[in-house]
Amino acid sequence: MMNKVTEIAPIAPFLIRVRFNDGCSGVHDCVADIQGDGPIMSVLRDPACFAKVSLDQGAPTWPNGFDMCPDWLKIEMAEAGELTPLSTE
């Protein structure tokens, strides 16, 4: 199954709450993700710009054109212990 983000919301500067199409969810700390050089990254270090995250075909996307691959995001969240599996209760 291809990963897609079905819900996203900024909850604090550089933190996003994410739900994937398989029901897994969590909060991702994006501080390390936006530390790169160049104008795209420098704009995202402004909390007001970062908070404008939305979804474009299942990928977190910002108005300046930066986006995150949902597959990469899910792996990053799993490796960081940020991902909670779908509850079966």
C-alpha positions as CSV (number, residue, x, y, z in Angstrom):
1,M,0.0,0.0,0.0
2,M,1.2,3.5,-0.9
3,N,1.5,5.8,2.1
4,K,-0.6,9.0,2.1
5,V,-1.2,11.5,4.8
6,T,-4.9,11.9,5.3
7,E,-4.9,14.5,8.1
8,I,-2.3,17.1,9.0
9,A,-2.2,20.0,11.5
10,P,0.5,22.2,12.9
11,I,0.3,22.0,16.7
12,A,3.3,24.0,17.8
13,P,6.3,25.7,16.0
14,F,7.8,23.0,13.8
15,L,5.5,20.2,15.1
16,I,2.9,18.6,12.9
17,R,0.2,16.1,13.9
18,V,-0.1,13.5,11.1
19,R,-2.5,10.6,10.3
20,F,-1.7,8.2,7.5
21,N,-4.2,6.3,5.3
22,D,-3.5,3.1,7.3
23,G,-4.7,4.8,10.5
24,C,-1.2,5.2,12.1
25,S,-0.7,8.7,13.5
26,G,1.7,10.8,15.6
27,V,3.4,14.1,16.0
28,H,6.5,14.8,14.0
29,D,9.2,17.2,15.1
30,C,10.3,18.9,11.8
31,V,13.2,21.0,13.3
32,A,15.9,18.9,11.7
33,D,14.0,18.6,8.4
34,I,14.1,22.3,7.8
35,Q,17.7,23.1,8.6
36,G,19.0,22.8,5.0
37,D,20.5,25.8,3.1
38,G,18.7,27.8,0.6
39,P,15.6,30.0,0.4
40,I,13.0,27.3,0.6
41,M,14.3,26.1,3.9
42,S,14.9,29.6,5.4
43,V,11.3,30.5,4.7
44,L,10.1,27.4,6.6
45,R,12.1,28.4,9.7
46,D,9.5,31.2,10.1
47,P,6.9,29.6,12.4
48,A,4.0,31.5,10.7
49,C,5.0,30.1,7.3
50,F,5.6,26.6,8.7
51,A,2.1,26.7,10.1
52,K,0.6,27.0,6.6
53,V,1.2,23.3,5.9
54,S,-1.6,21.5,3.9
55,L,-2.0,18.4,2.0
56,D,-1.5,18.0,-1.8
57,Q,-2.4,14.5,-3.0
58,G,-1.5,13.0,0.4
59,A,1.8,14.8,0.8
60,P,2.5,17.5,3.4
61,T,3.1,20.7,1.4
62,W,3.9,24.3,2.1
63,P,3.0,27.4,0.0
64,N,6.6,27.9,-1.0
65,G,6.6,24.6,-2.8
66,F,8.4,22.4,-0.3
67,D,6.8,19.0,0.3
68,M,7.5,15.8,2.1
69,C,7.3,12.3,0.7
70,P,4.7,10.4,2.8
71,D,6.8,7.2,2.6
72,W,9.9,9.1,3.9
73,L,7.8,10.8,6.6
74,K,6.4,7.6,7.9
75,I,9.8,6.0,8.1
76,E,11.3,9.0,9.9
77,M,8.4,9.0,12.4
78,A,8.7,5.3,13.0
79,E,12.5,5.5,13.5
80,A,12.0,8.4,15.9
81,G,9.3,6.6,17.9
82,E,6.8,9.2,16.9
83,L,4.3,6.9,15.3
84,T,1.4,5.2,17.0
85,P,-0.2,2.2,15.2
86,L,-4.0,2.2,14.5
87,S,-5.8,1.1,17.6
88,T,-7.8,-2.1,17.2
89,E,-9.9,-1.5,20.3
